[in-house]
């Protein structure tokens, strides 16, 4: 019996540039034993891609834009496991020409305007997903054509029902910098002091909601030497059902009995009783409910108190289960 789109749960929404659909979904199927339903969300049905994707089912198609709230509702975003926005496999240079993202000697004089236009739909999708899915943010990973575009992502614009700030922000003088601008400059300055690139301090990147060429090129180069790396990477990113032989990096809920306890207590318990090695926490800023972007705390203090919304990154044994 064929499943209706309205019945979908725990599915993956794929959107963006249709030329990238087949390659991504093919790799996803190789590392996902659950055959997770996939919804293609696009303004025009990608007929050529759908012919190939039929063999990689179950596949559904919804007409619409990923930056539009109505389209996200039609794709059942509120019950989806994740949304993935795929970018061009080429990026624009001066004029209307395109060049390969991994080509050598990119035009250094490429204007910021061209980069923004190339990533416009991806940037809007970041905000659109945040507005549609209410208090619980849908896990979304958006691929950008240009690393520089990440600076246009500011968490203040994601706050539902606001116009980019609080009462104090709206009362600022015209000559006074916006809080979001000041926050971004502080982040960039701190990143430089730590020897990081500015984009590595962006909250959207830290929350795992965007990927940039500077990061993906690193993995692409390594795939030439390790043919299995891409499948392994997809398995770690997409997760699995915890069966033996699956992804070694997993994310689990904080056990109910450890809510309010310290990270050190949890570490000892998982290590000694379940043979799991905790690496860090995936959490929100509990002191500020308006901050909706999650963040990763690697190797937190052993005295850090655990919240019921926290999730724990763990490494498991190769042949063990996390259940």
C-alpha positions as a printed Julia matrix, in Angstrom:
323×3 Matrix{Float64}:
  0.0    0.0     0.0
  1.43   3.34   -1.06
  2.11   5.8     1.75
  0.65   9.29    1.49
  2.82  12.35    2.06
  0.63  13.4     4.98
  1.53  10.13    6.73
  5.29  10.68    6.54
  7.33  10.73    9.74
 11.09  10.88   10.25
 11.68  11.52    6.54
 14.37  13.63    4.85
 13.52  16.68    2.72
 15.94  17.28   -0.15
 15.84  20.61   -1.99
 18.08  23.01   -3.86
 19.71  22.37   -7.24
 18.21  19.29   -8.9
 21.47  18.39  -10.67
 22.82  17.42   -7.25
 19.87  15.26   -6.15
 20.86  11.91   -7.66
 24.46  11.87   -6.44
 23.5   12.83   -2.88
 20.57  10.43   -2.54
 22.58   7.57   -4.07
 25.29   8.01   -1.43
 22.68   8.39    1.32
 21.05   5.08    0.38
 24.38   3.27    0.57
 24.81   4.1     4.24
 21.18   4.19    5.43
 19.81   0.69    6.18
 16.36   2.1     6.98
 15.52   3.26    3.43
 14.26   6.52    4.91
 11.5    8.17    2.82
 12.78  11.2     0.9
 10.72  14.21   -0.16
 11.98  16.24   -3.11
 10.9   19.86   -2.56
 11.33  21.93   -5.72
  9.34  24.55   -7.68
  9.53  22.45  -10.86
  9.4   18.66  -10.91
 12.94  17.42  -11.78
 11.68  14.93  -14.37
 15.13  13.76  -15.5
 16.33  13.16  -11.95
 13.08  11.48  -10.89
 13.57   8.76  -13.5
 16.79   7.69  -11.79
 15.49   8.32   -8.28
 12.6    5.86   -8.7
 15.07   3.03   -8.15
 16.24   4.71   -4.93
 12.78   4.96   -3.39
 10.66   5.63   -1.51
 10.72   9.09   -3.12
  7.99  11.74   -2.98
  7.73  15.07   -4.78
  6.24  18.29   -3.4
  6.03  21.44   -5.5
  7.28  24.54   -3.73
 10.24  26.5    -2.39
 12.17  25.51    0.75
 12.16  29.15    1.91
  8.34  29.25    1.84
  6.45  28.27    5.0
  3.5   26.82    3.06
  5.79  24.6     1.0
  7.53  23.35    4.13
  4.17  22.47    5.66
  3.22  20.57    2.5
  6.47  18.61    2.79
  5.59  17.76    6.42
  8.64  19.61    7.76
  7.33  19.5    11.33
  7.67  15.7    11.39
 10.79  15.38    9.22
 14.11  14.1    10.49
 16.13  16.63    8.49
 16.2   19.01    5.54
 19.14  19.15    3.13
 19.68  22.01    0.69
 22.09  21.1    -2.13
 23.99  23.81   -3.94
 25.33  24.15   -7.48
 28.2   21.9    -8.48
 29.53  25.0   -10.24
 29.71  28.59   -9.08
 29.37  31.84  -11.02
 32.25  33.98  -12.13
 31.91  37.36  -13.81
 28.95  37.48  -16.11
 26.71  34.42  -16.41
 29.47  31.83  -16.75
 29.94  29.06  -14.2
 33.08  27.4   -13.0
 33.64  24.21  -11.03
 33.56  24.7    -7.26
 36.78  22.74   -6.9
 38.55  24.36   -9.83
 41.96  25.91   -9.26
 42.56  29.62   -9.65
 39.1   31.01   -8.98
 38.68  34.61  -10.06
 39.9   36.64   -7.1
 37.91  39.67   -8.23
 34.56  37.88   -7.94
 32.23  40.42   -6.38
 30.33  39.79   -3.18
 27.08  40.52   -5.02
 27.55  37.51   -7.3
 28.21  35.3    -4.28
 25.06  36.5    -2.52
 22.92  35.93   -5.62
 24.32  32.41   -6.03
 23.49  31.57   -2.41
 20.3   33.63   -2.09
 17.9   30.66   -2.0
 20.16  28.78    0.4
 20.33  31.76    2.78
 16.56  32.24    2.65
 16.08  28.53    3.36
 18.07  28.84    6.59
 15.64  31.46    7.83
 12.54  29.87    6.28
 13.08  26.57    8.07
 13.51  28.42   11.35
 10.24  30.32   10.94
  8.14  27.33    9.91
  9.01  24.71   12.48
  8.11  26.58   15.65
  9.96  26.21   18.92
 11.63  22.94   17.88
 13.99  23.65   15.02
 14.08  21.1    12.22
 17.62  19.84   11.7
 18.68  21.48    8.44
 21.97  21.35    6.56
 22.37  23.98    3.85
 25.2   23.87    1.33
 26.62  27.23    0.26
 28.41  27.96   -3.01
 30.68  30.51   -1.39
 32.3   30.39    2.03
 31.98  34.19    2.27
 28.15  33.96    2.16
 28.06  32.59    5.7
 28.53  36.11    7.09
 24.98  36.98    5.98
 23.57  34.45    8.45
 22.78  36.09   11.77
 20.88  34.27   14.55
 18.93  37.39   15.54
 16.99  37.17   12.29
 15.81  33.65   13.17
 13.78  34.7    16.19
 10.14  34.04   15.36
  7.89  37.07   15.41
 10.67  39.65   15.72
 12.29  42.05   13.35
 15.88  41.36   14.24
 16.1   42.53   17.85
 14.55  43.34   21.19
 13.14  46.62   22.55
 16.6   47.98   23.29
 17.68  47.16   19.73
 14.7   48.95   18.19
 15.38  52.0    20.35
 18.97  52.49   19.23
 20.03  55.68   17.45
 20.54  55.68   13.69
 24.3   56.13   14.04
 24.69  53.26   16.5
 25.77  49.83   15.16
 23.26  46.99   15.37
 23.81  44.44   18.12
 24.01  41.68   15.52
 26.85  43.52   13.76
 28.73  44.04   17.02
 28.24  40.38   17.96
 29.55  39.25   14.59
 32.64  41.44   14.86
 33.36  40.09   18.36
 33.04  36.54   17.07
 35.33  37.21   14.13
 37.94  38.88   16.36
 37.83  35.97   18.81
 38.15  33.46   15.95
 41.24  35.19   14.59
 42.85  35.15   18.05
 42.27  31.39   18.2
 43.81  30.9    14.76
 40.47  30.17   13.11
 38.88  31.56    9.98
 36.1   34.07   10.59
 33.41  31.78    9.16
 34.31  29.09   11.71
 32.89  31.29   14.47
 29.53  31.84   12.77
 26.68  30.45   14.94
 25.01  28.76   11.96
 28.21  26.93   11.1
 28.81  26.03   14.75
 25.25  24.67   14.94
 25.92  22.43   11.94
 23.3   24.14    9.77
 25.56  25.17    6.88
 28.45  23.61    5.0
 30.91  25.69    3.0
 33.33  24.9     0.14
 36.31  25.44    2.44
 35.11  22.46    4.49
 33.77  20.22    1.73
 36.89  20.6    -0.42
 38.88  19.06    2.43
 36.74  15.92    2.34
 36.69  15.82   -1.46
 40.5   15.78   -1.63
 40.72  12.98    0.92
 38.26  10.87   -1.08
 40.88  10.48   -3.81
 43.04   8.54   -1.34
 40.3    6.84    0.69
 37.46   5.66   -1.55
 35.3    4.66    1.4
 35.56   8.0     3.15
 32.46   9.53    1.54
 30.22   6.63    2.54
 31.67   6.66    6.06
 31.16  10.43    6.29
 27.55  10.18    5.13
 26.9    7.43    7.67
 28.22   9.61   10.48
 26.21  12.64    9.29
 22.96  10.81    8.56
 23.12   8.37   11.46
 21.52   4.95   11.49
 19.35   2.76   13.7
 22.18   1.8    16.07
 22.55  -1.75   14.81
 26.0   -3.43   14.91
 28.17  -2.45   11.97
 26.63   1.01   11.64
 27.96   4.47   12.39
 30.47   4.6    15.24
 29.69   8.23   16.08
 26.2    8.41   17.56
 23.98  10.89   19.36
 21.88   9.74   22.29
 19.5   11.37   24.75
 20.66  12.08   28.26
 19.32   9.16   30.35
 16.45  10.36   32.52
 18.23   9.42   35.73
 21.13  11.76   34.83
 19.06  14.91   34.18
 20.41  17.46   36.67
 23.54  15.4    37.3
 27.02  16.36   36.17
 28.66  15.5    32.87
 31.37  13.68   34.82
 28.81  11.32   36.39
 27.34  10.6    32.96
 30.79  10.03   31.46
 31.69   7.46   34.1
 28.39   5.62   33.74
 28.41   5.42   29.93
 32.05   4.39   29.84
 31.92   1.72   32.54
 28.43   0.26   32.04
 27.66   0.74   28.33
 31.12   0.85   26.74
 30.37   4.25   25.16
 32.89   7.11   25.09
 31.2   10.53   25.41
 32.78  13.29   23.3
 30.54  16.24   24.09
 27.04  17.68   24.25
 24.59  18.99   21.65
 22.52  21.56   23.48
 20.75  24.9    23.62
 21.31  27.94   25.79
 18.8   27.07   28.49
 19.18  30.49   30.11
 17.85  32.14   26.94
 14.8   30.38   25.41
 14.81  32.83   22.47
 18.18  31.48   21.3
 16.96  28.69   19.06
 20.19  27.6    17.4
 21.76  24.59   19.13
 25.49  24.39   19.67
 28.12  21.73   20.35
 30.12  21.7    23.57
 33.16  19.47   23.06
 34.68  17.93   26.19
 32.66  20.1    28.61
 33.56  20.57   32.24
 32.93  17.51   34.38
 30.89  19.73   36.7
 28.57  20.86   33.88
 24.93  20.2    34.81
 22.86  18.24   32.31
 19.53  19.41   30.93
 16.67  17.18   29.73
 17.06  18.63   26.22
 20.76  17.8    25.96
 21.99  15.1    23.62
 25.33  13.34   23.96
 27.83  12.56   21.21
 29.32   9.13   21.88
 31.71   6.71   20.19
 30.64   3.09   20.4
 32.5   -0.12   19.8
 32.48  -1.27   16.18
 30.24  -4.27   16.8
 28.08  -2.94   19.6
 24.67  -1.29   19.71
 23.71   1.98   21.45
 20.27   0.68   22.43
